[in-house]
């Protein structure tokens, strides 16, 4: 079988390269469809990654949230006394409050207003697994001092250099002067341009309308050897219905589920991926259909010579597979470049893992195979009696 495959005349390839302009057009069309799919998948993955960066970095076994909260960036507060009540549950070692808000501040470099995610907590009790932040928490004990995410979206290169040189950089929020005491690196999200981390007391100064007794999240750590799932069930049974306890992984999964099911952005990127796939099917079908029409007499002659339909269908599928491979190669190279440009312009975590390239390659094979299957219906109508 393998010998017959390798010894057969590559009729599909010979037909494709016979009309070089048509081949180039087909490759360009498939590459365009693949690039569209790559970009939609890249943006969708960046959405999932960027909007769960801080939930994934939480340094705790259990996360306590309000039952009315939508996601990390838009939490609904609950009474701080719930954290004290959590300490009554056997196995709970500590329960720390986290305050979250969105702050409009002026970019120290160009004075433009921008939105920054602001997180406050007790600097004596770190709640995130961010070594850059945890090593500088003494700085945020100083009034009106924050740590700044240097991967934020916008023009910050000059102030980053100044801070790295040990210079004092200040900006303002309303009539409050804010000092940037240090830097860390996480990245922007679709909701905010960047982030600030500070102490709980500084957070209250920046958000005077918020009450210290109402917290955004509770980070609960357990005694060694305790099962987070069992303790979370115990907490949910113990608390009233205004709060809910998640294990750390459950909380991250809930954030992803919210983005996928409750936000329009996730739907838009999914629809864009489907549209790119459909565009590819249409383009390949047009190329294969035109090729079959142009060579209908030759196909009919093959039938008259005794070749079966399966052989002729194999020629069409051969063309489809060749087009999928040749069209994919430039698309993955162009997509990699576009990912880098987009990441630099938006500060979003857009990368091209090998798994995504394999996924798009499989989608390209499937796209071209569907087009080939549709085209073969026309090929079956080739009748030698119409030619001779």
Phi, psi and omega in degrees: 000312181295324180296321180291327179293314184284336182271348183289153178290128181285069186298322180299314180294320180297321179292320181296314185281351178296319177252092187293326179294318178294321178297316179296320178297318180296315179299317180297318180295316179294318178299319178299314179297318179295319179297320177299317178295315179304314184292320179295316178294323179296314179295320181295316178295322177296322177299312181295320183287312184295321184277001175236016183299311182286319174304321180290337182267002179299133181258076182196163181272326183225142178244130180253126180228165172288146178290346179265358180291145177264307178205183185299319183286338180230069181280156173253132187286159175218162185297138180295338181296341177298329178290323176293323179293328180298330180292345178283342183279127180302134179103344179276126181264320180207156178216111186247141179275149174230135179249134184228135177205167177250121187249129173269113180232172179262128176301120182300340184273315183238003177067013178281144179282139180210161183262129181234129172294129182238129184236131179234141176201171180293117182295345177281346184226082182302140182242000179236144176275067180235095184305321179299322180286311186296333179280352183238016185293339176297331182292325183281357173288340177286135183304138175059034179244138182228163168259139188246136178281108184288352175267016180294156179283127179132183181269104181226008187299321182293315182289330176297317178297320180295317180294320179296334177274001178088010180277155179273128179238129180233158172214194183217153173226114190056244179250015181259129176274127182249132177257131176271109186270342182187177185236152169213173185227117173227298178131162180283172175227180177287339183270323183226157182281343181180200184212153173235141176237134183211184179280165178296325180290318176296325179300318181293329176290323180285332180235074186298339181278346178278149183255136179301334181281357179241117186249161181269319179220155171239127179255115186249128175250145185253163174294151183302134178090355180279149181271114182302322182295318180292319180293321178298319177296320179294319179295316180295327177286331184276322185282155168291180189278009181274350179225160177220140180257133177238147164292163183304314182292323177298323180293316177298318179297322179294323177297315180295319180297322179296315181297317184289323188255337188247353180249146180288334184297315179299319179295319182298315181292323177296316178297321178298321178296316179296318180296320177299320179296316180293319178301318179298318178300316182296317182297312181294321179299317180299318181293311182293321180296317178297320180296317179297317179299319181292334183244024181300321179297320180294319178297320178295323178296318177301319179296318179296330180280355176107001178289139181279164177300326182300323179293315181293322177296324178298325178296317180295317179293327175300316178298318181298315181294318179298316179297320181296320181289312183293324179287332182287323186303308179291331182294320182290326178291316180293318180299320179300318177294318179294325177299315181296317179296317181293318179298320179292325184278329187248349183061027177261150183281073180260112181229166181243089177285159180298327181298324180288322177299319178295320179299314181292324178297317178296319178297324179293316175302314181295318180301312182288327179293320177297317178298318179296321180296321178293320182293327184296338178297322178288325181295325182294343181277356179296118185240121179302331182295334179285340184264319184254000000 
